[in-house]
Amino acid sequence: MHELKPKIHDETSSLDYVLVGDYYIPAIELSENDDRPIGKWGRMHRAYLEETNPLLLNHLILTDKLHIYLANLNEQAQSRYRHLVRQMAENEGITEDLKRQSQWVWVKAMNSVASRAEEIIKSEMINV
């Protein structure tokens, strides 16, 4: 039987592997460059990837692109969500005057808008 090398490089995946016992384990070092949070939308998309596309999720993890991918998606989803809420509230006449007149009506209306905006974000950006 031949001797196993302590470290090998796979040209197809551009990954280095280290011998641990009888197995080669990917030698992955996570970058500390990006400290942006992945937030609610990033966590939701990661859960979606775990269920529907584990190959893409593993690829992103192994190439150290998952955090950047999820952080970017979270920022885009937050921006789109704020825009949708603002636009829907304006179209439905939910204003600061309504808030002063009847807080309960304003809260109900804004909760409805927020819920619909969240569903739109989920269908457009998270569960795709």
N, C-alpha and C positions, 0 to 999 in steps of 0.2 A: 504494500500500500504506500502511496506517495504522501509526502509531507504537505500539509495545508499551509498556504501563505497567511501570515498574520493580517494582511490588508490587501484588498483587491479593488480594482476600479472597473465599473461596468460602463462601457462606451455608449450603449443604447440609452441608458437612463441618466448618464453623467453623475452617478452616485458612487461614493466610496463605501466599501463594506469592511467591517472589522470582525475578525474571528473571535467569537466568544464561545468557549467550549467546542462543540462540534458544529456550530451554526454561524453563518455570516449575518451580522446585524448592520443595517444602514448606519453609517457614521454621519449623523445629522446634528448640526449645531444651529440652534434658533438664533435669529438676529434679535438684537435688543434695540434696533433703530426706531421701530414704530410703537409708540406707547398710546396710540389712539384707542379708545374703547370700541369694542365691537357692538355693544349696546343691544337693545331689545331686538331690532330687526336683524342684526348679524347672527344673534343666537337662534332666532326663528329660522333663518335660512340654513344655518348649519344643521339644525335638526331635520329640516327638509332634505338636505343633501344626504344625511345619514340614512334616511329611509328610502330615498328614490335614486340616488346616484353615488353610492359609496366609492366607486372608482375615481370619480372626479374629486371627491373629498380626500381620498388617500393621495392622489396626485398633488393636490394643493398642499397637503401636510408635508409630503416628502420633498417638495421643491421649496418649502418655506415661504409659500405665497398665501397661505390660508388667512393669516391675520390681516394682511394688507387688503385682500379680497373682501373679507367680511367688514373691515373698518370702512372701506370705500362704499360698499353697499349700504351700510348703516347710515353714513352721512347723506348719501343720495336719497334714501328712503325717508330720513328725517326731514330733509328739505322739501321733498315732494309732499309729505304728510302735512307740514305747516302750510304749504301753498294750497293744498286741497281744502284744509279746514278754513283758511282765510277766505278762499273763493266761495265755498259752499255757504259759509255764514253770511257773507255779503249778499249772495243771491237769494237767501231766505230771509233777509231783513233782520238778522240777529245782530243787534247793535248795542253799544254802551247805554243808549237810552232805554232799551228793553231791560238791560241789566239793572238800571236804577229803578225802573218802574216795578218790575217783578223778577226778583232773583230766581225764584223757583222755575218760572217759565224759561228764563234764560239758561239755567243749568240743564233743564230737560232738553232744550233745543241744541245746546252745545254738545251734550252727551250723545245725542242722535247724530250730529254732524261728525263728531270724533269717531264714533263707531263705524259709520259708513266710509269715512276716509281710511280707517284702518283696514277694512275689508278690501278696498280698492288697492291699497299698497300691497296687501298679501297676494292678491291675484295678479297684479302687474309686475311686482319685483321679487317677492319672497318665494312663492310657490311656482317658479318657472324653471 
